[in-house]
């Protein structure tokens, strides 16, 4: 009997959890990877909720350099920074953000 591949659990992190992290989570789940994804905003969730999600994740994708310091050091081995810049992208699913997100996913296989 063949082993089924483990589905990766990927947490995508931005400040508010409603644009950049959502774009990455959607692309990863439905276009690039067989994975479970959850988008999250560091400003929108409690420390306890964030900690639970950091523990859950196999990979934590942070979409802006300055947000990496918000991830507790015990999870730094899970963190990948895919910098798309500050959230200035009009919603929903902005074309400029989509191009950047696709390129980062293609250039950084998980």
Helices and strands as residue ranges (DSSP letters): E 8-14, H 20-27, I 28-32, E 35-41, H 47-56, E 59-62, G 65-70, G 73-78, E 79-81, H 95-107
